[in-house]
Amino acid sequence: MRIVVKVGTSTLAYPTGRLNIQRMERLCKTLSDLKNAGHEIILVSSGAIAMGFGKLNLSERPKDMPGKQASAAVGQCELMYVYDKLFTEYNHIVGQLLITAPDIADGGSRKKNFHNTMDRLLELGALPVINENDTVSTEEIAVGDNDTLSAIVAATVSADLLVLLSDIDGLYDGDPRKNPDAKLIPTVETIDERIIALGGGSGSSLGTGGMATKLSAAQIAVGAGCEMVIANGEKPELLYDIVAGKPIGTRFLVKR
């Protein structure tokens, strides 16, 4: 099975911007084990800006574009260093791809080059780690968020499954942070107006996504024939059950 896993900033880092070492170690161990089982794994990872401002000892995530880009430049080094170190412990090689919107735009030569590179990396047994190129991304060339990016990647490489690991258990019929009676929706067969309306606002203070971007990602993935699951990244080991098709989080089904 070809699987794209997207991890949000809140899964990888503490609110301080510093790395959640224990969780990241468990994530890499689980992904390595799934790869050992014969699955092709592609990781779309947020976290560069958060880790950058943490390492630069800034008090909060920068709000100005140059500040964000400077933080990303520092944080991306930290992010890939840790991924390389952890995956190497399990005898897996990582390859980094930093992309902007024109790199994956339909009809362009860049998208074909991206697809060819991905195919060859997977043929060679490498584990691609993808992030938006935040050091150069501006409004004109930004994908905007890694939920959307991961869905476009999943569609481009004809993935079987896309998993979005976030700080929420899945899609609810209300806002669980405000309504304790909100219920998790385990399966979505059709992404209609009622489902879209459950999107709400933005996500955590560290990241750029929210449920709205995840539902948009689901539309892209499902439209390309790829199932998608939203689940809580607090326990990366849940990926075993998700890949096995067990009812974890919210699963968006493909119409057969």
SULSUL-V792134 format. One record per residue. PHI is phi in whole degrees, -180 to 180 (999 if undefined). OMEGA is omega in whole degrees, 0 to 359 (NA if undefined). Layout:
# SULSUL-V792134
((PHI | OMEGA) (PHI | OMEGA))
This chain:
# SULSUL-V792134
((999 | 176) (-95 | 189) (-124 | 172) (-104 | 178) (-116 | 176) (-108 | 177) (-114 | 180) (-83 | 181) (-58 | 182) (-66 | 177) (-78 | 187) (-92 | 189) (-129 | 171) (-77 | 177) (-57 | 178) (-72 | 185) (91 | 179) (-83 | 185) (-65 | 171) (-86 | 190) (-61 | 183) (-60 | 183) (-69 | 180) (-68 | 177) (-64 | 180) (-68 | 178) (-62 | 183) (-67 | 178) (-65 | 180) (-65 | 180) (-64 | 178) (-64 | 181) (-68 | 177) (-65 | 177) (-67 | 177) (-62 | 180) (-77 | 176) (110 | 179) (-82 | 172) (-92 | 185) (-113 | 173) (-123 | 183) (-108 | 172) (-106 | 190) (-119 | 169) (-82 | 170) (114 | 185) (-64 | 183) (-65 | 180) (-61 | 180) (-67 | 179) (-67 | 181) (-71 | 175) (-68 | 181) (-69 | 178) (-81 | 179) (61 | 174) (-81 | 185) (-75 | 181) (-156 | 177) (-60 | 180) (-61 | 179) (-105 | 179) (-89 | 185) (-61 | 179) (-61 | 178) (-66 | 177) (-64 | 182) (-68 | 177) (-66 | 178) (-63 | 180) (-65 | 181) (-61 | 179) (-75 | 185) (-69 | 181) (-64 | 176) (-61 | 180) (-63 | 183) (-60 | 183) (-71 | 176) (-60 | 182) (-69 | 178) (-60 | 181) (-61 | 181) (-64 | 185) (-72 | 180) (-69 | 177) (-62 | 178) (-61 | 179) (-108 | 174) (63 | 175) (-121 | 182) (-100 | 178) (-105 | 174) (-130 | 184) (-97 | 173) (-128 | 176) (-109 | 188) (-131 | 175) (-122 | 185) (-54 | 180) (-62 | 181) (-69 | 183) (-125 | 179) (-73 | 180) (-61 | 174) (87 | 182) (-95 | 179) (-68 | 180) (-62 | 181) (-64 | 177) (-64 | 178) (-64 | 178) (-61 | 180) (-62 | 180) (-64 | 179) (-64 | 179) (-61 | 180) (-58 | 182) (-69 | 177) (-59 | 180) (-69 | 176) (-60 | 182) (-82 | 177) (84 | 180) (-82 | 178) (-111 | 181) (-69 | 174) (-116 | 188) (-115 | 173) (-147 | 172) (-68 | 181) (-80 | 186) (-66 | 181) (-71 | 179) (-122 | 184) (-66 | 171) (-123 | 185) (-55 | 185) (-71 | 186) (-122 | 183) (-85 | 169) (-70 | 173) (113 | 179) (-160 | 185) (-81 | 171) (-64 | 178) (-63 | 180) (-58 | 182) (-65 | 178) (-68 | 178) (-65 | 177) (-61 | 180) (-59 | 179) (-68 | 183) (-66 | 184) (-98 | 179) (55 | 180) (-70 | 177) (-87 | 186) (-148 | 172) (-119 | 179) (-119 | 175) (-102 | 177) (-94 | 186) (-133 | 179) (-102 | 178) (-135 | 186) (-72 | 182) (159 | 178) (-90 | 179) (-110 | 177) (-82 | 175) (-163 | 179) (-84 | 184) (-67 | 179) (-78 | 180) (-112 | 183) (-120 | 182) (-66 | 180) (-92 | 179) (-63 | 184) (-112 | 178) (-70 | 175) (-96 | 187) (-72 | 184) (-140 | 175) (-121 | 180) (-90 | 180) (-137 | 178) (-89 | 182) (-101 | 183) (-62 | 179) (-64 | 179) (-68 | 180) (-58 | 182) (-65 | 180) (-81 | 185) (-61 | 179) (70 | 185) (-102 | 185) (-79 | 184) (-92 | 185) (-72 | 180) (-70 | 181) (-83 | 188) (-100 | 181) (-116 | 185) (-94 | 176) (-164 | 181) (-66 | 180) (-61 | 180) (-69 | 179) (-71 | 178) (-70 | 175) (-64 | 177) (-63 | 180) (-62 | 178) (-62 | 180) (-66 | 184) (-65 | 182) (-62 | 179) (-63 | 179) (-97 | 178) (84 | 182) (-115 | 175) (-67 | 179) (-135 | 178) (-128 | 170) (-102 | 181) (-146 | 181) (-82 | 181) (-81 | 181) (-62 | 179) (-122 | 183) (-58 | 180) (-63 | 176) (-61 | 180) (-59 | 178) (-59 | 181) (-70 | 179) (-63 | 179) (-64 | 179) (-78 | 177) (87 | 181) (-75 | 185) (-76 | 177) (-118 | 178) (64 | 177) (-119 | 181) (-108 | 177) (-97 | 187) (-89 | 175) (-94 | 177) (-72 | 182) (-90 | NA))
